[in-house]
Amino acid sequence: MASEQFQLLFNRLAAAGCNPRSAGSSGEHRAHCPAHEDEHPSLYFNEGRDGLVMHCQSQGCPAENIIGALGIK
């Protein structure tokens, strides 16, 4: 079951038009990064043992920029 933090991130990405979706059976998800113009989904995110893990493979955007672009504090 997904945590509240994960659901919030997933829902905000969906509302922003970032098209979040599962990237396979590992629990990893992909989406367009909301922190920059993104033609191809470059944001990878999942739930780790210690909370959310996210990585922008295109621009290397810091998590603060990603969640800030979604209006999450």
Backbone as JSON Lines, residues from 0, in Angstrom:
{"i":0,"aa":"M","n":[0.85,-1.18,0.0],"ca":[0.0,0.0,0.0],"c":[0.89,1.25,0.0]}
{"i":1,"aa":"A","n":[0.57,2.18,-0.84],"ca":[1.37,3.41,-0.98],"c":[1.15,4.34,0.21]}
{"i":2,"aa":"S","n":[2.23,5.01,0.6],"ca":[2.15,5.96,1.7],"c":[1.39,7.21,1.27]}
{"i":3,"aa":"E","n":[1.01,8.01,2.25],"ca":[0.33,9.28,1.95],"c":[1.24,10.2,1.14]}
{"i":4,"aa":"Q","n":[2.54,10.22,1.46],"ca":[3.49,11.05,0.72],"c":[3.56,10.62,-0.74]}
{"i":5,"aa":"F","n":[3.62,9.33,-0.97],"ca":[3.68,8.82,-2.35],"c":[2.41,9.2,-3.1]}
{"i":6,"aa":"Q","n":[1.25,9.0,-2.48],"ca":[-0.02,9.32,-3.13],"c":[-0.11,10.81,-3.44]}
{"i":7,"aa":"L","n":[0.36,11.66,-2.53],"ca":[0.36,13.1,-2.76],"c":[1.23,13.44,-3.96]}
{"i":8,"aa":"L","n":[2.43,12.9,-4.02],"ca":[3.33,13.15,-5.15],"c":[2.7,12.65,-6.45]}
{"i":9,"aa":"F","n":[2.19,11.43,-6.45],"ca":[1.59,10.86,-7.66],"c":[0.41,11.72,-8.13]}
{"i":10,"aa":"N","n":[-0.46,12.11,-7.2],"ca":[-1.64,12.9,-7.55],"c":[-1.26,14.29,-8.06]}
{"i":11,"aa":"R","n":[-0.26,14.92,-7.43],"ca":[0.17,16.25,-7.89],"c":[0.82,16.17,-9.27]}
{"i":12,"aa":"L","n":[1.6,15.12,-9.52],"ca":[2.18,14.93,-10.85],"c":[1.08,14.75,-11.89]}
{"i":13,"aa":"A","n":[0.07,13.97,-11.55],"ca":[-1.04,13.75,-12.48],"c":[-1.79,15.07,-12.75]}
{"i":14,"aa":"A","n":[-2.06,15.83,-11.7],"ca":[-2.78,17.1,-11.85],"c":[-1.98,18.11,-12.68]}
{"i":15,"aa":"A","n":[-0.65,18.01,-12.62],"ca":[0.21,18.93,-13.37],"c":[0.43,18.47,-14.81]}
{"i":16,"aa":"G","n":[-0.18,17.34,-15.18],"ca":[-0.04,16.84,-16.54],"c":[1.29,16.14,-16.8]}
{"i":17,"aa":"C","n":[1.92,15.63,-15.75],"ca":[3.23,14.98,-15.88],"c":[3.15,13.49,-16.2]}
{"i":18,"aa":"N","n":[1.93,12.97,-16.3],"ca":[1.68,11.59,-16.73],"c":[2.46,10.54,-15.93]}
{"i":19,"aa":"P","n":[2.27,10.5,-14.6],"ca":[2.97,9.49,-13.81],"c":[2.44,8.09,-14.11]}
{"i":20,"aa":"R","n":[3.35,7.11,-14.13],"ca":[2.92,5.74,-14.39],"c":[3.98,4.77,-13.86]}
{"i":21,"aa":"S","n":[3.56,3.54,-13.68],"ca":[4.47,2.5,-13.23],"c":[5.49,2.2,-14.31]}
{"i":22,"aa":"A","n":[6.73,1.95,-13.89],"ca":[7.8,1.65,-14.84],"c":[8.24,0.2,-14.73]}
{"i":23,"aa":"G","n":[7.41,-0.64,-14.14],"ca":[7.75,-2.05,-14.05],"c":[7.4,-2.63,-12.7]}
{"i":24,"aa":"S","n":[7.8,-3.86,-12.5],"ca":[7.42,-4.59,-11.29],"c":[8.25,-4.22,-10.06]}
{"i":25,"aa":"S","n":[9.28,-3.42,-10.23],"ca":[10.15,-3.05,-9.11],"c":[9.54,-2.01,-8.18]}
{"i":26,"aa":"G","n":[8.38,-1.47,-8.55],"ca":[7.76,-0.42,-7.76],"c":[8.16,0.97,-8.2]}
{"i":27,"aa":"E","n":[9.06,1.04,-9.18],"ca":[9.51,2.33,-9.69],"c":[8.45,2.93,-10.6]}
{"i":28,"aa":"H","n":[8.37,4.25,-10.58],"ca":[7.44,5.0,-11.41],"c":[8.2,6.05,-12.2]}
{"i":29,"aa":"R","n":[7.61,6.48,-13.3],"ca":[8.2,7.53,-14.14],"c":[7.17,8.6,-14.4]}
{"i":30,"aa":"A","n":[7.66,9.8,-14.68],"ca":[6.79,10.92,-15.04],"c":[7.64,11.98,-15.73]}
{"i":31,"aa":"H","n":[6.98,12.92,-16.38],"ca":[7.68,14.09,-16.89],"c":[8.06,14.93,-15.67]}
{"i":32,"aa":"C","n":[9.27,15.45,-15.66],"ca":[9.72,16.25,-14.53],"c":[9.03,17.61,-14.57]}
{"i":33,"aa":"P","n":[8.37,18.02,-13.48],"ca":[7.67,19.3,-13.46],"c":[8.6,20.5,-13.29]}
{"i":34,"aa":"A","n":[9.89,20.26,-13.02],"ca":[10.82,21.35,-12.75],"c":[11.46,21.93,-14.01]}
{"i":35,"aa":"H","n":[11.2,21.3,-15.17],"ca":[11.75,21.8,-16.43],"c":[10.92,21.27,-17.6]}
{"i":36,"aa":"E","n":[11.11,21.84,-18.78],"ca":[10.46,21.32,-19.97],"c":[11.0,19.91,-20.21]}
{"i":37,"aa":"D","n":[10.11,18.97,-20.4],"ca":[10.51,17.57,-20.47],"c":[9.74,16.86,-21.58]}
{"i":38,"aa":"E","n":[10.41,16.56,-22.68],"ca":[9.76,15.86,-23.8],"c":[9.5,14.39,-23.49]}
{"i":39,"aa":"H","n":[10.41,13.78,-22.75],"ca":[10.31,12.37,-22.41],"c":[10.36,12.23,-20.9]}
{"i":40,"aa":"P","n":[9.6,11.29,-20.34],"ca":[9.61,11.14,-18.88],"c":[11.02,10.9,-18.34]}
{"i":41,"aa":"S","n":[11.5,11.81,-17.53],"ca":[12.85,11.69,-16.99],"c":[12.88,11.6,-15.47]}
{"i":42,"aa":"L","n":[11.72,11.76,-14.84],"ca":[11.65,11.7,-13.39],"c":[11.3,10.27,-12.96]}
{"i":43,"aa":"Y","n":[12.19,9.67,-12.2],"ca":[11.95,8.36,-11.63],"c":[11.66,8.55,-10.15]}
{"i":44,"aa":"F","n":[10.65,7.85,-9.63],"ca":[10.34,7.96,-8.22],"c":[9.76,6.66,-7.69]}
{"i":45,"aa":"N","n":[10.01,6.4,-6.43],"ca":[9.44,5.23,-5.76],"c":[9.54,5.42,-4.26]}
{"i":46,"aa":"E","n":[9.06,4.44,-3.54],"ca":[9.15,4.48,-2.09],"c":[10.32,3.62,-1.64]}
{"i":47,"aa":"G","n":[11.23,4.24,-0.92],"ca":[12.35,3.51,-0.35],"c":[12.05,3.15,1.09]}
{"i":48,"aa":"R","n":[12.99,2.51,1.73],"ca":[12.81,2.13,3.14],"c":[12.66,3.35,4.03]}
{"i":49,"aa":"D","n":[13.31,4.46,3.65],"ca":[13.31,5.66,4.48],"c":[12.47,6.79,3.93]}
{"i":50,"aa":"G","n":[11.58,6.49,2.98],"ca":[10.72,7.53,2.42],"c":[10.79,7.54,0.9]}
{"i":51,"aa":"L","n":[10.36,8.65,0.33],"ca":[10.33,8.78,-1.12],"c":[11.73,8.96,-1.7]}
{"i":52,"aa":"V","n":[11.92,8.38,-2.86],"ca":[13.17,8.52,-3.6],"c":[12.79,9.04,-4.98]}
{"i":53,"aa":"M","n":[13.44,10.12,-5.43],"ca":[13.16,10.64,-6.77],"c":[14.45,11.11,-7.41]}
{"i":54,"aa":"H","n":[14.5,10.94,-8.72],"ca":[15.71,11.31,-9.46],"c":[15.32,11.76,-10.86]}
{"i":55,"aa":"C","n":[15.73,12.96,-11.24],"ca":[15.52,13.46,-12.6],"c":[16.76,13.1,-13.41]}
{"i":56,"aa":"Q","n":[16.6,12.18,-14.35],"ca":[17.75,11.72,-15.14],"c":[18.14,12.7,-16.23]}
{"i":57,"aa":"S","n":[17.27,13.6,-16.59],"ca":[17.56,14.53,-17.68],"c":[18.4,15.72,-17.22]}
{"i":58,"aa":"Q","n":[17.92,16.44,-16.2],"ca":[18.56,17.67,-15.76],"c":[19.17,17.56,-14.36]}
{"i":59,"aa":"G","n":[18.93,16.45,-13.68],"ca":[19.45,16.29,-12.32],"c":[18.8,17.25,-11.33]}
{"i":60,"aa":"C","n":[17.54,17.56,-11.55],"ca":[16.82,18.52,-10.7],"c":[16.81,18.06,-9.24]}
{"i":61,"aa":"P","n":[17.12,18.96,-8.31],"ca":[17.03,18.61,-6.89],"c":[15.57,18.35,-6.5]}
{"i":62,"aa":"A","n":[15.38,17.49,-5.51],"ca":[14.03,17.17,-5.04],"c":[13.27,18.43,-4.64]}
{"i":63,"aa":"E","n":[13.97,19.42,-4.07],"ca":[13.32,20.66,-3.65],"c":[12.68,21.38,-4.85]}
{"i":64,"aa":"N","n":[13.34,21.35,-5.99],"ca":[12.79,21.99,-7.2],"c":[11.59,21.22,-7.72]}
{"i":65,"aa":"I","n":[11.66,19.9,-7.64],"ca":[10.57,19.06,-8.14],"c":[9.32,19.26,-7.3]}
{"i":66,"aa":"I","n":[9.46,19.13,-5.99],"ca":[8.26,19.28,-5.14],"c":[7.79,20.73,-5.1]}
{"i":67,"aa":"G","n":[8.72,21.68,-5.23],"ca":[8.34,23.09,-5.29],"c":[7.51,23.4,-6.52]}
{"i":68,"aa":"A","n":[7.87,22.78,-7.65],"ca":[7.12,23.0,-8.9],"c":[5.7,22.44,-8.79]}
{"i":69,"aa":"L","n":[5.49,21.51,-7.86],"ca":[4.17,20.91,-7.66],"c":[3.4,21.58,-6.54]}
{"i":70,"aa":"G","n":[4.01,22.57,-5.9],"ca":[3.34,23.28,-4.81],"c":[3.31,22.51,-3.49]}
{"i":71,"aa":"I","n":[4.23,21.55,-3.35],"ca":[4.31,20.77,-2.1],"c":[5.37,21.41,-1.23]}
{"i":72,"aa":"K","n":[5.05,21.6,0.05],"ca":[6.0,22.2,0.98],"c":[6.58,21.16,1.91]}
